[in-house]
Amino acid sequence: MPQINATVYWDEEHNKGKVRPHHIKVPASNGATVIQWTCDPEIATFGISGLAAGEFTRTSGNGRQGTPVTTTDQNNNTTVYTYTVTATHTDGRTSSHDPKIENGT
């Protein structure tokens, strides 16, 4: 199964955790695809929520240094999904961010 990697990082300019790439594009030709989020060293913990049930199946839990979060995207339609990433900086700051996953590109 193909895999797409994303990274949670701290954007100092906007003082919030963000995801790179902000807009994850899943090619239709991939079929079902694993999306794996990891984090940069300045992120202590992060969580992924709001993924559409039935389209995404969570396969692992809470993200922290060295522990990725993985989700299987069924990628069976052409839709843009929004989800929420909540990140905690190593200094204790927290924030939420709403990036996108685009299926069927």
Secondary structure by P-SEA (a helix, b strand, c coil): cbbbbbbbbbccccccccccccbbbbbccccbbbbbbbbcccccccccccccccccccccccccccbbbbbbbccccbbbbbbbbbbbccccccbbbbbbbbccc
